[in-house]
Amino acid sequence: MATVVAHVSAAQAIGEYLQSPDDLAKIPAYRKKLEKEKASIDARLKNGVKEQLQATREGLRKLLNTRDNVQSIKDEMAAMERQCMDSQNTVSTFDQISRVSMVHRNFESTEEMVNNLLDMAEKLDVIEKRLAQDSANIIGPAENLLFIHYQLNQLEVFRNHTMHQAKQASPTSRATLHRWFERLNQIIAGFDDYILTLARNILPIVRAGYPDVVVRLVKIVEAEGKEDEKAVVIRLVKKAAKWSAASKFKSMQANARIIKHYRSKMTKAITESIKEKFQEAYKRDEQNPAAFLSNLGWVYQDIIRIEEDV
């Protein structure tokens, strides 16, 4: 069946070229043309096959080099492990050196922690002052929003790490640290309230000509959302893995972050503010439904304003 179809196709192709007796004289020219096209196609196919072979050879060469590199790394790691084991066995004072090194690292960590605790009060003074300035004018430019968030985020990371390290400390030491961080916790709570207040006033802020405040607010919510997701993943890993394995990673140790749920809180605050706006509009024209419907032009104006400015 396929042979018959091929013969019919060939006959149709010949029929297109030889439609009259005079076309028989053109057969040599047609033959040269077809031979030239065939030669061109053969040359392209040959070049394509050659390029594919070269690419395949190059890929195989890279795979072999990668295998050699991986094996070399394995050998180096095995050699390092043997040297570590040999040091413990051959150096008589290895345990003492190890303890001294640990004491030195602990001392450096303690010194850094003390310096950060001493500097924290000054940083909190600046943050508290700027937060008060911005909070006094909710429908304003909120120029310090990103600065406050960054500084509080750094101090919060320091607090989480410090409290994690103090898990094995005495109750008195932990209580002392809690007192040190009490002011930080209060300012963080105040900043959280400020964020939600901004979310409830997004439309008035945009109407006042400060759409960039909304953009900065969304950036902060996105950043906090990612940190929440990271903390949740770390906790799930700790539940699924043994602590001896998870404790090797510093990021898994400092997991004392409090999940903030900024994203859901901001969405809820915006929704509640819209509901309150509709309720106020309805109460104004509660006795006149037709007037209520005719006065809903502000809805479309706000939608257009958000679309254009934000």
ABEGO torsion letter per residue (X at the ends): XAAAAAAAAAAAAAAAABABAAAAAAAAAAAAAAAAAAAAAAAAAAAAAAAAAAAAAAAAAAAAAAAAAAAAAAAAAAAAAAAAAAAAAABAAAAAAAAAAAAAAAAAAAAAAAAAAAAAAAAAAAAAAAAAAAAABABBAGAAAAAAAAAAAAAAAAAAAAAAAAAABBAAAAAAAAAAAAAAAAAAAAAAAAAAAAAAAAAAAAAAGBAAAAAAAAAAAAAAAAAAAAAAAAAAAAAABBAAAAAABAAAABAABBBAGAAAAAAAAAAAAAAAAAAAAAAAAAABAAAAAAAAAAAAAAAAAAAAAX
